[in-house]
Amino acid sequence: MIAKKTVLSLFLLASIHLFSQKVSSQETNLSYLDSIKKSFVKDEMASCVDSLWTKELSNIDLYNDLENDIKTINIDQKVDYELPTELLKARLKEMDAKSPFNIEYNEGLENIIKSFLKNRKKSFARLLALSDFYFPIFEEALDKQNVPLEIKYLAVIESALNPKAVSKVGATGLWQFMYQTGKQYNLSIDSYVDERSDPLKSTEAAATYLKKMYGIFGDWDLVLASYNSGPGNVAKAIRRSDGQQNYWNIRKNLPKETQAYVPAFLATMYIFEYHNEHGIRPDKSVVNHFSTDTIIVKKQMSFKQISDLLDIPVTQLQLLNPSYKLNVVPFYENQSHFLRLPKDKIAVFASNENRIYAYVQHEKDLREKPFQVTRAIAIKDTINFTTQRITLPKTKYYRVKRGDNLTEIADKYDVTVADLKKWNGLKKNTVSFGKNLKILTNESIVKTIRKEPKVVKKPIEIVSDNQKVVSVETKTGKSEVAKKPIKTDSLTAETAYLYVVQKGDNLGNIAKKYNVTVEEIKTWNHLSDVNIKLGASLQVANKEIETKEENTPAPKLENIEYVVLKGDNLGKIAKKFGTSLEDLKQWNNLKDQNIALGVSLIVAKNEVAIVNKASASTFKKNDNLASASKKNTSNYYVKKGDSLFSIAKKYPGVSISDIKKWNDISGEELKPGMKLKING
């Protein structure tokens, strides 16, 4: 029993130690995104949009069901449903008194109302919930152009209130505009944007179109029929009906779908007006239009970036901004694009706009640039280094297509048929359709190597005024080399400290560019706030520079590369070099974890070079490299606005835990002027 308690105690102690190490590592490995979000000005307003509403808005089955009903329903077929005819007549008469539409009782209208009540009660409960968001938008746009507000029910028939609805013939959005019609009514449609799906702009276009049709027909029932089948078909039906212009009199001469279209519209209007009397309740009381707002976007942003920064699901962004086809809010110089968000998220966006755009720019800078070799190590010392082309094996795979044979495949990859059979274990010259063939080829790459140093035959002695002579070891013996401090030209140094403010600059991105804090720039330039003027000169570095000796240069930072060997995978390589899978994929632009034999991978970024060149053979995980930078002790004096995180970033390989340990700090608070020991 005592032994069990002892083992349990040791286990708990070990767990506490491991947990503390994990917390420490998480603390030091803050991503740029986390650091941006940590600096956000918080807004305490609760979120107005919930996941149930998001789910409803993205549901396409309502659109499919209603579209199918209108196409197939027989309005002359009687439906058994408990709704007295006399009561229905009285309610339709009340509706007719309030509406410019001709709402008169007939058996066809009664049949379609009873059919919807019998078979579509659940659908209308969901449509009622969606209407709380969309109907205020519709009513405002219709009222501006003096179009009857009842036209809002037309969007229910057209799209089931789904802005992403697309018909089989390509009609798109809440009002189902075709491409040419959308262009005709000034709706922007390009690779990024389709304003047929924009609730505000498409409703304005629909109101303009309907008002124009009313000017032609002078009857709103015929306007509805023309919206469905086109004004030409309505004009033909009038001629075939001997000039009659009442919808119910010309209905038999209209296309079959249009014959049920206006009755379906009137039936929808009835159910929305009398849903309480029929026991239909909205599934969920959702957010209304006034709980959202828009903001102009000043830099191209993806929904993923907005989601990461504002903690809002991508699906919710898609539903609030349905006109953006590629989940990207573009930026055009001559046109504004708006982002619609819940009001609480608008407040966060507006309060932290500069930080948000700084993060977007940071993400853009990380993308691969065209015509650049991302795996090459840039070395300025062309005297001591040279390049050499080497050949490495590379494995490819080819999927056999119909009509292929081994000879054609071998010629395509410049290999022999015998090799193909050997690599893939084939005994015959035939190969089955769909089989993946392994092909080994050679890939030529350029590698940078160090030249052999030249032998110095004679000792060199350099002596001048105010210089101290020191002894330097060479291959042939010792020589005397003068050790002198580097003197910085005052004019050049002054220029290096100054930055001229450009268009679009702010203190945040300038501070990031020069690896300093906003508070430091404000202190050096005696600024009372963050406002800066275009063309102003700002001091962006501390002028108190310590002189360093020529023979003790600062550590050189380089990328570490590793050539993939047989049996390697990303997991093993990440563990071997003490990094993460995500970092490996990002540094090498990998979309998945598949890697080919012989490929050169970046396994560490900006590490301290060992023996004049950083390489995988000399790299012994991040801990060893960190220790290489901790040989000399230096002091740092805390400035206003400093944090442990920002100080640790100034010293490669130094973590927050190291600074705490060297200076016996238990908390996070720092005071300006405090002396900190670094690399102790």
C-alpha positions as semicolon CSV with decimal commas, in nm:
position;residue;x (nm);y (nm);z (nm)
1;M;0,000;0,000;0,000
2;I;0,284;0,240;0,093
3;A;0,461;0,153;-0,232
4;K;0,145;0,232;-0,432
5;K;0,112;0,573;-0,262
6;T;0,478;0,650;-0,332
7;V;0,440;0,564;-0,704
8;L;0,123;0,775;-0,726
9;S;0,298;1,073;-0,566
10;L;0,591;1,048;-0,808
11;F;0,348;1,027;-1,099
12;L;0,166;1,343;-0,986
13;L;0,493;1,533;-0,946
14;A;0,604;1,431;-1,296
15;S;0,265;1,537;-1,439
16;I;0,291;1,881;-1,276
17;H;0,641;1,924;-1,423
18;L;0,525;1,823;-1,772
19;F;0,219;2,050;-1,749
20;S;0,433;2,348;-1,648
21;Q;0,665;2,282;-1,944
22;K;0,365;2,266;-2,179
23;V;0,225;2,594;-2,049
24;S;0,567;2,754;-2,087
25;S;0,605;2,633;-2,446
26;Q;0,257;2,756;-2,536
27;E;0,342;3,091;-2,386
28;T;0,654;3,135;-2,598
29;N;0,504;3,000;-2,923
30;L;0,237;3,267;-2,966
31;S;0,150;3,301;-3,335
32;Y;0,127;3,635;-3,511
33;L;-0,252;3,587;-3,528
34;D;-0,270;3,532;-3,150
35;S;-0,056;3,838;-3,083
36;I;-0,281;4,051;-3,307
37;K;-0,599;3,925;-3,140
38;K;-0,445;3,971;-2,795
39;S;-0,404;4,342;-2,873
40;F;-0,766;4,388;-2,989
41;V;-0,989;4,637;-2,815
42;K;-1,265;4,417;-2,674
43;D;-1,635;4,485;-2,721
44;E;-1,865;4,318;-2,469
45;M;-2,185;4,320;-2,679
46;A;-2,326;3,968;-2,712
47;S;-2,343;3,796;-3,051
48;C;-2,679;3,833;-3,226
49;V;-2,655;3,548;-3,473
50;D;-2,681;3,182;-3,367
51;S;-2,603;2,853;-3,536
52;L;-2,970;2,759;-3,587
53;W;-3,024;3,067;-3,800
54;T;-2,709;2,989;-3,996
55;K;-2,835;2,638;-4,063
56;E;-3,173;2,764;-4,184
57;L;-3,025;3,020;-4,423
58;S;-2,800;2,758;-4,585
59;N;-3,082;2,504;-4,636
60;I;-3,159;2,453;-5,006
61;D;-3,435;2,191;-4,973
62;L;-3,708;2,456;-4,929
63;Y;-3,621;2,604;-5,269
64;N;-3,626;2,263;-5,436
65;D;-3,960;2,165;-5,276
66;L;-4,142;2,490;-5,365
67;E;-4,005;2,495;-5,719
68;N;-4,122;2,137;-5,772
69;D;-4,467;2,215;-5,625
70;I;-4,530;2,512;-5,858
71;K;-4,426;2,308;-6,163
72;T;-4,631;1,997;-6,083
73;I;-4,931;2,104;-5,873
74;N;-5,278;2,068;-6,028
75;I;-5,485;2,358;-5,896
76;D;-5,805;2,206;-6,040
77;Q;-5,772;1,900;-5,814
78;K;-5,973;1,925;-5,490
79;V;-5,785;1,886;-5,160
80;D;-5,941;1,752;-4,841
81;Y;-5,852;2,001;-4,565
82;E;-6,053;2,154;-4,280
83;L;-6,104;2,511;-4,405
84;P;-6,463;2,623;-4,466
85;T;-6,511;2,786;-4,804
86;E;-6,715;3,071;-4,662
87;L;-6,444;3,154;-4,407
88;L;-6,181;3,152;-4,682
89;K;-6,393;3,384;-4,898
90;A;-6,425;3,632;-4,610
91;R;-6,048;3,634;-4,545
92;L;-5,964;3,677;-4,915
93;K;-6,207;3,970;-4,928
94;E;-6,022;4,134;-4,634
95;M;-5,689;4,085;-4,812
96;D;-5,826;4,226;-5,138
97;A;-5,939;4,544;-4,963
98;K;-5,580;4,614;-4,848
99;S;-5,396;4,511;-5,167
100;P;-5,367;4,636;-5,527
101;F;-5,376;4,272;-5,645
102;N;-5,706;4,117;-5,766
103;I;-5,760;3,871;-5,483
104;E;-6,091;3,706;-5,564
105;Y;-6,211;3,364;-5,457
106;N;-6,206;3,080;-5,708
107;E;-6,181;2,704;-5,671
108;G;-5,826;2,690;-5,810
109;L;-5,698;2,932;-5,548
110;E;-5,882;2,741;-5,272
111;N;-5,724;2,413;-5,384
112;I;-5,367;2,546;-5,382
113;I;-5,414;2,714;-5,039
114;K;-5,543;2,386;-4,892
115;S;-5,259;2,192;-5,060
116;F;-4,994;2,421;-4,902
117;L;-5,164;2,398;-4,559
118;K;-5,186;2,020;-4,578
119;N;-4,842;1,939;-4,720
120;R;-4,617;2,240;-4,650
121;K;-4,688;2,353;-4,292
122;K;-4,332;2,284;-4,174
123;S;-4,186;2,459;-4,478
124;F;-4,385;2,773;-4,409
125;A;-4,283;2,766;-4,041
126;R;-3,920;2,786;-4,155
127;L;-3,996;3,049;-4,420
128;L;-4,163;3,266;-4,156
129;A;-3,841;3,254;-3,953
130;L;-3,629;3,359;-4,252
131;S;-3,869;3,639;-4,343
132;D;-3,781;3,825;-4,022
133;F;-3,437;3,892;-4,171
134;Y;-3,521;3,950;-4,539
135;F;-3,864;4,120;-4,544
136;P;-3,743;4,452;-4,390
137;I;-3,480;4,472;-4,669
138;F;-3,743;4,403;-4,937
139;E;-4,002;4,646;-4,798
140;E;-3,753;4,935;-4,784
141;A;-3,644;4,885;-5,147
142;L;-4,002;4,837;-5,276
143;D;-4,129;5,142;-5,088
144;K;-3,859;5,363;-5,245
145;Q;-3,995;5,286;-5,594
146;N;-4,365;5,285;-5,495
147;V;-4,404;4,913;-5,567
148;P;-4,668;4,722;-5,359
149;L;-4,509;4,578;-5,045
150;E;-4,689;4,247;-5,110
151;I;-4,433;4,185;-5,387
152;K;-4,201;4,065;-5,106
153;Y;-4,390;3,730;-5,120
154;L;-4,263;3,691;-5,478
155;A;-3,912;3,616;-5,341
156;V;-4,062;3,329;-5,139
157;I;-4,201;3,175;-5,460
158;E;-3,886;3,248;-5,662
159;S;-3,608;3,133;-5,425
160;A;-3,759;3,022;-5,091
161;L;-3,560;3,318;-4,947
162;N;-3,225;3,157;-5,033
163;P;-2,975;3,409;-5,185
164;K;-2,761;3,122;-5,319
165;A;-3,049;2,953;-5,505
166;V;-2,964;2,871;-5,869
167;S;-3,221;2,729;-6,112
168;K;-3,149;2,470;-6,380
169;V;-3,131;2,744;-6,643
170;G;-2,890;2,960;-6,438
171;A;-3,129;3,209;-6,274
172;T;-2,957;3,316;-5,951
173;G;-3,034;3,478;-5,616
174;L;-3,340;3,578;-5,414
175;W;-3,514;3,721;-5,723
176;Q;-3,378;3,465;-5,974
177;F;-3,218;3,701;-6,225
178;M;-3,068;3,558;-6,544
179;Y;-2,714;3,675;-6,632
180;Q;-2,814;3,922;-6,908
181;T;-3,106;4,064;-6,709
182;G;-2,879;4,118;-6,409
183;K;-2,628;4,304;-6,626
184;Q;-2,910;4,508;-6,781
185;Y;-3,012;4,629;-6,434
186;N;-2,654;4,720;-6,331
187;L;-2,584;4,416;-6,112
188;S;-2,208;4,351;-6,104
189;I;-2,112;3,995;-6,203
190;D;-1,744;3,893;-6,227
191;S;-1,510;3,624;-6,097
192;Y;-1,525;3,753;-5,737
193;V;-1,871;3,910;-5,711
194;D;-2,226;3,820;-5,816
195;E;-2,466;4,092;-5,700
196;R;-2,765;3,883;-5,807
197;S;-2,711;3,718;-5,467
198;D;-2,685;4,049;-5,282
199;P;-3,018;4,103;-5,095
200;L;-3,007;4,484;-5,114
201;K;-2,890;4,537;-5,473
202;S;-3,090;4,253;-5,628
203;T;-3,411;4,377;-5,456
204;E;-3,356;4,727;-5,595
205;A;-3,311;4,577;-5,944
206;A;-3,625;4,361;-5,904
207;A;-3,831;4,664;-5,795
208;T;-3,710;4,861;-6,100
209;Y;-3,799;4,573;-6,334
210;L;-4,148;4,521;-6,182
211;K;-4,227;4,893;-6,197
212;K;-4,129;4,893;-6,565
213;M;-4,358;4,593;-6,635
214;Y;-4,647;4,768;-6,456
215;G;-4,601;5,061;-6,691
216;I;-4,661;4,817;-6,979
217;F;-4,951;4,604;-6,848
218;G;-5,113;4,829;-6,585
219;D;-5,212;4,522;-6,378
220;W;-5,003;4,365;-6,098
221;D;-5,138;4,012;-6,162
222;L;-5,012;4,033;-6,522
223;V;-4,682;4,179;-6,395
224;L;-4,636;3,864;-6,182
225;A;-4,714;3,643;-6,483
226;S;-4,463;3,835;-6,697
227;Y;-4,195;3,798;-6,424
228;N;-4,230;3,421;-6,454
229;S;-4,278;3,365;-6,827
230;G;-4,166;3,696;-6,983
231;P;-4,375;3,986;-7,116
232;G;-4,387;3,828;-7,465
233;N;-4,577;3,519;-7,347
234;V;-4,828;3,736;-7,155
235;A;-4,889;3,950;-7,466
236;K;-4,951;3,633;-7,673
237;A;-5,196;3,500;-7,413
238;I;-5,391;3,831;-7,426
239;R;-5,418;3,806;-7,807
240;R;-5,529;3,441;-7,790
241;S;-5,797;3,541;-7,536
242;D;-5,952;3,798;-7,769
243;G;-5,796;4,092;-7,585
244;Q;-5,907;3,999;-7,232
245;Q;-5,662;4,128;-6,969
246;N;-5,769;3,957;-6,647
247;Y;-5,518;3,694;-6,536
248;W;-5,786;3,434;-6,461
249;N;-5,939;3,483;-6,807
250;I;-5,609;3,439;-6,995
251;R;-5,457;3,176;-6,762
252;K;-5,538;2,881;-6,990
253;N;-5,331;3,042;-7,270
254;L;-5,021;3,095;-7,052
255;P;-4,734;2,843;-7,018
256;K;-4,819;2,555;-6,783
257;E;-4,584;2,668;-6,504
258;T;-4,724;3,023;-6,512
259;Q;-5,079;2,889;-6,476
260;A;-4,994;2,792;-6,115
261;Y;-4,753;3,081;-6,049
262;V;-4,995;3,361;-5,955
263;P;-5,221;3,127;-5,747
264;A;-4,908;3,010;-5,562
265;F;-4,815;3,374;-5,493
266;L;-5,165;3,455;-5,357
267;A;-5,169;3,132;-5,151
268;T;-4,832;3,227;-4,999
269;M;-4,965;3,574;-4,915
270;Y;-5,271;3,417;-4,745
271;I;-5,063;3,177;-4,530
272;F;-4,826;3,455;-4,418
273;E;-5,125;3,676;-4,329
274;Y;-5,322;3,403;-4,144
275;H;-5,047;3,170;-4,017
276;N;-5,152;3,214;-3,653
277;E;-5,509;3,108;-3,734
278;H;-5,375;2,785;-3,886
279;G;-5,136;2,711;-3,598
280;I;-4,815;2,781;-3,794
281;R;-4,541;2,924;-3,573
282;P;-4,186;3,022;-3,683
283;D;-3,934;2,749;-3,598
284;K;-3,697;2,999;-3,443
285;S;-3,717;3,370;-3,374
286;V;-3,406;3,473;-3,566
287;V;-3,206;3,795;-3,580
288;N;-3,360;4,070;-3,789
289;H;-3,198;4,287;-4,053
290;F;-3,131;4,569;-3,807
291;S;-2,903;4,350;-3,593
292;T;-2,638;4,358;-3,869
293;D;-2,439;4,638;-4,026
294;T;-2,185;4,690;-4,304
295;I;-1,832;4,828;-4,322
296;I;-1,619;4,920;-4,626
297;V;-1,322;4,686;-4,674
298;K;-0,996;4,866;-4,768
299;K;-0,783;4,562;-4,849
300;Q;-0,863;4,228;-5,011
301;M;-0,949;3,976;-4,739
302;S;-1,059;3,613;-4,736
303;F;-1,348;3,484;-4,525
304;K;-1,093;3,254;-4,354
305;Q;-0,886;3,554;-4,238
306;I;-1,197;3,737;-4,115
307;S;-1,313;3,421;-3,938
308;D;-0,976;3,376;-3,763
309;L;-0,959;3,739;-3,652
310;L;-1,319;3,793;-3,540
311;D;-1,406;3,439;-3,424
312;I;-1,706;3,415;-3,657
313;P;-1,778;3,095;-3,858
314;V;-1,702;3,103;-4,231
315;T;-2,053;2,967;-4,302
316;Q;-2,205;3,266;-4,125
317;L;-1,991;3,505;-4,331
318;Q;-2,107;3,328;-4,648
319;L;-2,470;3,376;-4,552
320;L;-2,438;3,740;-4,454
321;N;-2,232;3,815;-4,768
322;P;-2,375;3,583;-5,037
323;S;-2,261;3,798;-5,331
324;Y;-1,891;3,704;-5,283
325;K;-1,848;3,392;-5,495
326;L;-1,495;3,283;-5,389
327;N;-1,521;3,353;-5,014
328;V;-1,306;3,661;-5,073
329;V;-1,396;4,028;-5,029
330;P;-1,203;4,192;-5,317
331;F;-1,057;4,541;-5,329
332;Y;-1,094;4,749;-5,648
333;E;-0,949;5,101;-5,673
334;N;-1,262;5,252;-5,830
335;Q;-1,532;5,057;-5,645
336;S;-1,621;5,000;-5,279
337;H;-1,701;4,656;-5,141
338;F;-1,891;4,612;-4,816
339;L;-1,869;4,342;-4,552
340;R;-2,190;4,266;-4,358
341;L;-2,139;4,146;-3,998
342;P;-2,337;4,122;-3,674
343;K;-2,321;4,459;-3,500
344;D;-2,098;4,334;-3,218
345;K;-1,843;4,210;-3,474
346;I;-1,866;4,541;-3,664
347;A;-1,762;4,713;-3,340
348;V;-1,456;4,485;-3,303
349;F;-1,361;4,535;-3,671
350;A;-1,391;4,915;-3,656
351;S;-1,196;4,939;-3,329
352;N;-0,907;4,728;-3,459
353;E;-0,904;4,808;-3,831
354;N;-0,531;4,887;-3,853
355;R;-0,436;4,567;-3,672
356;I;-0,665;4,360;-3,896
357;Y;-0,514;4,503;-4,216
358;A;-0,163;4,453;-4,072
359;Y;-0,243;4,083;-4,024
360;V;-0,380;4,055;-4,380
361;Q;-0,060;4,215;-4,514
362;H;0,148;3,978;-4,302
363;E;-0,037;3,681;-4,454
364;K;0,017;3,824;-4,804
365;D;0,392;3,865;-4,743
366;L;0,418;3,496;-4,650
367;R;0,282;3,380;-4,986
368;E;0,521;3,239;-5,243
369;K;0,636;3,507;-5,487
370;P;0,670;3,428;-5,861
371;F;1,015;3,361;-6,011
372;Q;1,178;3,291;-5,675
373;V;1,364;2,980;-5,558
374;T;1,220;2,937;-5,209
375;R;1,467;2,669;-5,097
376;A;1,783;2,863;-5,185
377;I;1,996;3,011;-4,903
378;A;2,100;3,368;-4,985
379;I;2,474;3,411;-4,922
380;K;2,636;3,748;-4,985
381;D;2,993;3,624;-4,940
382;T;3,064;3,532;-5,305
383;I;3,436;3,503;-5,242
384;N;3,414;3,214;-4,993
385;F;3,106;3,038;-5,143
386;T;3,024;2,896;-5,485
387;T;2,735;2,702;-5,645
388;Q;2,742;2,348;-5,779
389;R;2,476;2,152;-5,972
390;I;2,403;1,807;-5,826
391;T;2,166;1,527;-5,929
392;L;1,920;1,368;-5,685
393;P;1,679;1,075;-5,735
394;K;1,307;1,162;-5,754
395;T;1,002;0,931;-5,749
396;K;0,698;1,006;-5,968
397;Y;0,372;0,819;-6,024
398;Y;0,178;0,782;-6,349
399;R;-0,184;0,663;-6,371
400;V;-0,234;0,440;-6,676
401;K;-0,495;0,569;-6,925
402;R;-0,689;0,386;-7,192
403;G;-0,467;0,305;-7,493
404;D;-0,139;0,341;-7,298
405;N;0,144;0,089;-7,331
406;L;0,477;0,052;-7,150
407;T;0,684;0,172;-7,447
408;E;0,499;0,505;-7,475
409;I;0,516;0,562;-7,099
410;A;0,891;0,481;-7,093
411;D;0,957;0,724;-7,381
412;K;0,756;0,997;-7,205
413;Y;0,977;0,982;-6,893
414;D;1,304;0,893;-7,076
415;V;1,344;0,555;-6,903
416;T;1,356;0,195;-7,028
417;V;1,072;-0,058;-7,038
418;A;1,291;-0,297;-6,836
419;D;1,326;-0,038;-6,558
420;L;0,949;0,024;-6,555
421;K;0,885;-0,349;-6,514
422;K;1,150;-0,377;-6,242
423;W;1,023;-0,078;-6,038
424;N;0,662;-0,199;-6,050
425;G;0,711;-0,578;-6,028
426;L;0,567;-0,640;-6,377
427;K;0,635;-0,972;-6,553
428;K;0,456;-0,893;-6,880
429;N;0,464;-0,601;-7,122
430;T;0,095;-0,530;-7,066
431;V;-0,039;-0,301;-6,795
432;S;-0,398;-0,264;-6,672
433;F;-0,604;0,056;-6,707
434;G;-0,603;0,274;-6,392
435;K;-0,287;0,125;-6,238
436;N;-0,038;0,368;-6,077
437;L;0,314;0,312;-6,209
438;K;0,618;0,414;-6,002
439;I;0,884;0,597;-6,205
440;L;1,231;0,686;-6,073
441;T;1,395;0,988;-6,235
442;N;1,686;1,216;-6,158
443;E;1,638;1,583;-6,066
444;S;1,916;1,837;-6,108
445;I;1,939;2,108;-5,839
446;V;2,184;2,389;-5,756
447;K;2,363;2,358;-5,421
448;T;2,577;2,622;-5,248
449;I;2,915;2,498;-5,115
450;R;3,204;2,663;-4,932
451;K;3,538;2,710;-5,111
452;E;3,858;2,588;-4,957
453;P;4,035;2,881;-4,782
454;K;4,356;3,005;-4,941
455;V;4,680;2,944;-4,746
456;V;4,846;3,261;-4,618
457;K;5,218;3,221;-4,675
458;K;5,339;3,523;-4,480
459;P;5,227;3,676;-4,154
460;I;5,035;4,001;-4,199
461;E;5,101;4,293;-3,972
462;I;4,875;4,596;-3,968
463;V;4,966;4,881;-3,739
464;S;4,820;5,231;-3,735
465;D;4,753;5,509;-3,488
466;N;4,518;5,430;-3,197
467;Q;4,499;5,059;-3,290
468;K;4,582;4,763;-3,073
469;V;4,780;4,480;-3,240
470;V;4,648;4,128;-3,172
471;S;4,765;3,783;-3,276
472;V;4,560;3,584;-3,530
473;E;4,617;3,215;-3,607
474;T;4,656;3,121;-3,978
475;K;4,730;2,792;-4,156
476;T;5,101;2,875;-4,174
477;G;5,141;3,028;-3,830
478;K;5,045;3,345;-3,644
479;S;4,999;3,693;-3,777
480;E;4,926;4,025;-3,611
481;V;4,594;4,185;-3,700
482;A;4,484;4,522;-3,566
483;K;4,161;4,516;-3,364
484;K;3,974;4,845;-3,397
485;P;3,621;4,959;-3,316
486;I;3,382;5,027;-3,604
487;K;3,311;5,399;-3,632
488;T;2,975;5,481;-3,782
489;D;2,953;5,787;-4,002
490;S;2,714;6,023;-3,820
491;L;2,518;6,129;-4,132
492;T;2,471;5,770;-4,253
493;A;2,369;5,655;-3,904
494;E;2,120;5,940;-3,871
495;T;1,962;5,847;-4,206
496;A;1,935;5,483;-4,098
497;Y;1,734;5,585;-3,790
498;L;1,477;5,791;-3,987
499;Y;1,174;5,679;-4,190
500;V;0,962;5,902;-4,418
501;V;0,588;5,830;-4,378
502;Q;0,433;5,693;-4,700
503;K;0,069;5,682;-4,815
504;G;-0,123;5,414;-4,622
505;D;0,130;5,397;-4,335
506;N;0,035;5,385;-3,968
507;L;0,240;5,346;-3,650
508;G;0,145;4,978;-3,626
509;N;0,291;4,867;-3,960
510;I;0,597;5,097;-3,923
511;A;0,671;4,947;-3,579
512;K;0,635;4,597;-3,722
513;K;0,868;4,681;-4,014
514;Y;1,150;4,792;-3,782
515;N;1,081;4,536;-3,505
516;V;1,003;4,799;-3,240
517;T;0,689;4,891;-3,044
518;V;0,443;5,171;-3,114
519;E;0,520;5,320;-2,771
520;E;0,893;5,338;-2,856
521;I;0,824;5,531;-3,178
522;K;0,591;5,768;-2,991
523;T;0,859;5,826;-2,722
524;W;1,145;5,885;-2,969
525;N;0,935;6,129;-3,176
526;H;0,749;6,300;-2,885
527;L;0,407;6,198;-3,020
528;S;0,100;6,235;-2,799
529;D;-0,121;6,004;-3,011
530;V;-0,096;5,762;-3,305
531;N;-0,175;6,019;-3,575
532;I;0,108;6,079;-3,825
533;K;0,133;6,303;-4,131
534;L;0,225;6,197;-4,485
535;G;0,591;6,283;-4,560
536;A;0,690;6,328;-4,194
537;S;1,029;6,187;-4,081
538;L;1,012;5,946;-3,788
539;Q;1,294;5,808;-3,575
540;V;1,250;5,429;-3,586
541;A;1,555;5,305;-3,388
542;N;1,740;5,383;-3,067
543;K;2,044;5,603;-3,142
544;E;2,243;5,458;-2,850
545;I;2,423;5,194;-3,055
546;E;2,695;4,985;-2,893
547;T;3,010;4,964;-3,105
548;K;3,125;4,615;-3,186
549;E;3,468;4,492;-3,281
550;E;3,533;4,382;-3,639
551;N;3,660;4,041;-3,539
552;T;3,342;3,956;-3,339
553;P;3,058;3,982;-3,593
554;A;2,694;3,927;-3,493
555;P;2,561;3,570;-3,534
556;K;2,450;3,495;-3,888
557;L;2,092;3,369;-3,931
558;E;2,015;3,120;-4,208
559;N;1,757;2,859;-4,309
560;I;1,832;2,494;-4,233
561;E;1,770;2,243;-4,514
562;Y;1,740;1,864;-4,505
563;V;1,734;1,614;-4,796
564;V;1,460;1,350;-4,757
565;L;1,598;0,998;-4,713
566;K;1,438;0,658;-4,765
567;G;1,187;0,583;-4,487
568;D;1,141;0,949;-4,392
569;N;0,802;1,113;-4,340
570;L;0,702;1,461;-4,223
571;G;0,629;1,337;-3,871
572;K;0,977;1,188;-3,826
573;I;1,147;1,493;-3,975
574;A;0,946;1,731;-3,752
575;K;1,041;1,527;-3,443
576;K;1,405;1,504;-3,549
577;F;1,447;1,880;-3,584
578;G;1,216;1,987;-3,300
579;T;0,957;2,167;-3,512
580;S;0,586;2,121;-3,596
581;L;0,415;1,965;-3,899
582;E;0,232;2,291;-3,974
583;D;0,560;2,489;-3,982
584;L;0,720;2,233;-4,216
585;K;0,420;2,251;-4,453
586;Q;0,415;2,633;-4,447
587;W;0,792;2,678;-4,501
588;N;0,793;2,436;-4,797
589;N;0,450;2,523;-4,949
590;L;0,319;2,167;-4,895
591;K;-0,057;2,108;-4,933
592;D;-0,044;1,765;-4,761
593;Q;0,206;1,538;-4,583
594;N;0,331;1,360;-4,898
595;I;0,703;1,412;-4,968
596;A;0,927;1,262;-5,236
597;L;1,263;1,091;-5,183
598;G;1,557;1,330;-5,237
599;V;1,359;1,652;-5,203
600;S;1,529;1,930;-5,006
601;L;1,310;2,061;-4,720
602;I;1,351;2,370;-4,500
603;V;1,344;2,235;-4,142
604;A;1,426;2,555;-3,951
605;K;1,393;2,928;-4,026
606;N;1,647;3,199;-3,935
607;E;1,870;2,983;-3,713
608;V;2,221;3,074;-3,589
609;A;2,481;2,955;-3,840
610;I;2,740;2,707;-3,704
611;V;3,089;2,685;-3,863
612;N;2,998;2,971;-4,102
613;K;2,705;2,781;-4,258
614;A;2,388;2,643;-4,108
615;S;2,308;2,289;-4,222
616;A;2,102;1,992;-4,112
617;S;2,414;1,803;-3,999
618;T;2,522;2,079;-3,762
619;F;2,168;2,160;-3,650
620;K;2,080;1,988;-3,319
621;K;1,724;2,102;-3,252
622;N;1,616;2,441;-3,139
623;D;1,749;2,393;-2,785
624;N;2,109;2,360;-2,901
625;L;2,082;2,660;-3,132
626;A;1,929;2,863;-2,853
627;S;2,227;2,773;-2,632
628;A;2,464;2,899;-2,905
629;S;2,310;3,244;-2,867
630;K;2,328;3,238;-2,488
631;K;2,708;3,237;-2,448
632;N;2,744;3,604;-2,374
633;T;2,554;3,782;-2,102
634;S;2,397;4,118;-2,184
635;N;2,162;4,355;-2,006
636;Y;1,834;4,503;-2,126
637;Y;1,656;4,801;-1,972
638;V;1,277;4,780;-1,986
639;K;1,103;5,058;-2,181
640;K;0,745;5,181;-2,160
641;G;0,516;4,942;-2,350
642;D;0,756;4,644;-2,329
643;S;0,633;4,294;-2,243
644;L;0,817;3,967;-2,182
645;F;0,695;3,848;-2,521
646;S;0,826;4,153;-2,713
647;I;1,163;4,140;-2,530
648;A;1,207;3,767;-2,599
649;K;1,148;3,834;-2,972
650;K;1,447;4,072;-2,978
651;Y;1,687;3,788;-2,890
652;P;1,695;3,479;-3,120
653;G;1,653;3,155;-2,928
654;V;1,547;3,325;-2,603
655;S;1,208;3,234;-2,451
656;I;0,987;3,405;-2,191
657;S;1,068;3,124;-1,946
658;D;1,444;3,189;-1,991
659;I;1,403;3,560;-1,905
660;K;1,194;3,472;-1,599
661;K;1,451;3,215;-1,482
662;W;1,754;3,442;-1,530
663;N;1,590;3,732;-1,347
664;D;1,384;3,545;-1,080
665;I;1,054;3,682;-1,217
666;S;0,736;3,499;-1,119
667;G;0,463;3,714;-1,278
668;E;0,418;3,899;-1,609
669;E;0,444;4,263;-1,494
670;L;0,746;4,473;-1,592
671;K;0,832;4,829;-1,484
672;P;1,006;5,084;-1,711
673;G;1,375;5,112;-1,623
674;M;1,396;4,757;-1,482
675;K;1,730;4,591;-1,563
676;L;1,699;4,242;-1,716
677;K;1,985;3,995;-1,760
678;I;1,983;3,821;-2,101
679;N;2,172;3,502;-2,197
680;G;2,279;3,442;-1,840
